[in-house]
């Protein structure tokens, strides 16, 4: 023990430095070897885990891409189906257009016939004012029905017009007025409806002035 102590005491500073350096190097090498031995397996496991996670992510990405392609194909097919359905609806609407227009005219004719007399001439052989008024009104009514069934009007709007009771053409006129900005001609239609309702029952004979007034309205509306 004393000899070892004496040995360290006899060492010079440079010698002690060299020995300490050698011991430090040996310790570092031993530490590296020990660390490699302890961590080598774990490093391999970590690399394996990372590679496995990458494989899972890549597989998931491929599945997502495949699913997205399927969804896009389904959406494309749905768009095509909707387009075909819209085309068929337009075709059906075009085919039904004359029918809807005819139904409106029939409703109006039935309503008018129920409330008017059927005489065409009076006892003196002169045109019946009531019949003349009615004929002019029918022409005006048909013009109104043409407006309600105009193909340029949206299909849903035309369907709404078709549901309006033709016993009151004032309601149809109001509905059309909202749709086309209440053009000046709509006032003429209102005037004609009011005039017709005044004499439609046949209980009173329209005077010549009202007959001429209806004829004038008819001429103006059919010219527009």
WOWO-V595337 format. One record per residue. N is the residue number from 1. RES is the residue in one letter. PHI is phi in radians with two decimals (* if undefined). Layout:
N_RES_PHI + N_RES_PHI
This chain:
1_X_* + 2_X_-1.20 + 3_X_-1.14 + 4_X_-1.13 + 5_X_-1.10 + 6_X_-1.14 + 7_X_-1.08 + 8_X_-1.09 + 9_X_-1.28 + 10_X_-1.44 + 11_X_-1.26 + 12_X_-1.42 + 13_X_-1.07 + 14_X_-1.09 + 15_X_-1.13 + 16_X_-1.09 + 17_X_-1.15 + 18_X_-1.13 + 19_X_-1.07 + 20_X_-1.09 + 21_X_-1.16 + 22_X_-1.09 + 23_X_-1.11 + 24_X_-1.12 + 25_X_-1.10 + 26_X_-1.05 + 27_X_-1.14 + 28_X_-1.15 + 29_X_-1.08 + 30_X_-1.12 + 31_X_-1.12 + 32_X_-1.13 + 33_X_-1.10 + 34_X_-1.16 + 35_X_-1.12 + 36_X_-1.07 + 37_X_-1.15 + 38_X_-1.34 + 39_X_-1.78 + 40_X_-1.00 + 41_X_-1.14 + 42_X_-1.16 + 43_X_-1.10 + 44_X_-1.08 + 45_X_-1.12 + 46_X_-1.13 + 47_X_-1.09 + 48_X_-1.11 + 49_X_-1.11 + 50_X_-1.14 + 51_X_-1.09 + 52_X_-1.14 + 53_X_-1.10 + 54_X_-1.10 + 55_X_-1.12 + 56_X_-1.09 + 57_X_-1.10 + 58_X_-1.13 + 59_X_-1.10 + 60_X_-1.12 + 61_X_-1.10 + 62_X_-1.11 + 63_X_-1.14 + 64_X_-1.12 + 65_X_-1.06 + 66_X_-1.13 + 67_X_-1.12 + 68_X_-1.11 + 69_X_-1.11 + 70_X_-1.12 + 71_X_-1.10 + 72_X_-1.09 + 73_X_-1.13 + 74_X_-1.15 + 75_X_-1.11 + 76_X_-1.08 + 77_X_-1.13 + 78_X_-1.15 + 79_X_-1.08 + 80_X_-1.11 + 81_X_-1.13 + 82_X_-1.10 + 83_X_-1.09 + 84_X_-1.12 + 85_X_-1.13 + 86_X_-1.06 + 87_X_-1.10 + 88_X_-1.16 + 89_X_-1.09 + 90_X_-1.07 + 91_X_-1.11 + 92_X_-1.09 + 93_X_-1.06 + 94_X_-1.15 + 95_X_-1.20 + 96_X_-1.42 + 97_X_-0.94 + 98_X_-1.09 + 99_X_-1.17 + 100_X_-1.07 + 101_X_-1.10 + 102_X_-1.13 + 103_X_-1.08 + 104_X_-1.08 + 105_X_-1.16 + 106_X_-1.11 + 107_X_-1.03 + 108_X_-1.14 + 109_X_-1.15 + 110_X_-1.07 + 111_X_-1.10 + 112_X_-1.21 + 113_X_-1.18 + 114_X_-1.18 + 115_X_-2.08 + 116_X_-2.26 + 117_X_-1.48 + 118_X_-1.87 + 119_X_-1.30 + 120_X_-1.78 + 121_X_-2.36 + 122_X_-1.59 + 123_X_-1.07 + 124_X_-1.41 + 125_X_1.44 + 126_X_-1.59 + 127_X_-0.93 + 128_X_-1.25 + 129_X_-0.97 + 130_X_-1.10 + 131_X_-1.18 + 132_X_-1.09 + 133_X_-1.09 + 134_X_-1.12 + 135_X_-1.10 + 136_X_-1.15 + 137_X_-1.10 + 138_X_-1.03 + 139_X_-1.12 + 140_X_-1.15 + 141_X_-1.07 + 142_X_-1.12 + 143_X_-1.10 + 144_X_-1.15 + 145_X_-1.13 + 146_X_-1.09 + 147_X_-1.15 + 148_X_-1.19 + 149_X_-1.94 + 150_X_-1.08 + 151_X_-1.01 + 152_X_-1.25 + 153_X_-1.40 + 154_X_-0.93 + 155_X_-1.00 + 156_X_-1.16 + 157_X_-1.19 + 158_X_-1.08 + 159_X_-1.12 + 160_X_-1.15 + 161_X_-1.08 + 162_X_-1.14 + 163_X_-1.43 + 164_X_-1.32 + 165_X_-1.12 + 166_X_-1.35 + 167_X_-1.24 + 168_X_-2.34 + 169_X_-1.20 + 170_X_-1.09 + 171_X_-1.15 + 172_X_-1.14 + 173_X_-1.07 + 174_X_-1.10 + 175_X_-1.15 + 176_X_-1.15 + 177_X_-1.07 + 178_X_-1.17 + 179_X_-1.46 + 180_X_-2.06 + 181_X_1.38 + 182_X_0.95 + 183_X_-1.12 + 184_X_-0.96 + 185_X_-1.11 + 186_X_-1.15 + 187_X_-1.14 + 188_X_-1.16 + 189_X_-1.10 + 190_X_-1.10 + 191_X_-1.12 + 192_X_-1.17 + 193_X_-1.10 + 194_X_-1.10 + 195_X_-1.20 + 196_X_-1.17 + 197_X_-1.11 + 198_X_-1.22 + 199_X_-2.16 + 200_X_-1.11 + 201_X_-1.30 + 202_X_1.36 + 203_X_-1.35 + 204_X_-2.36 + 205_X_-1.57 + 206_X_-1.17 + 207_X_-1.23 + 208_X_-1.01 + 209_X_-1.07 + 210_X_-1.23 + 211_X_-1.11 + 212_X_-1.18 + 213_X_-1.11 + 214_X_-1.12 + 215_X_-1.10 + 216_X_-1.18 + 217_X_-1.08 + 218_X_-1.04 + 219_X_-1.11 + 220_X_-1.19 + 221_X_-1.27 + 222_X_-1.28 + 223_X_-1.41 + 224_X_-1.41
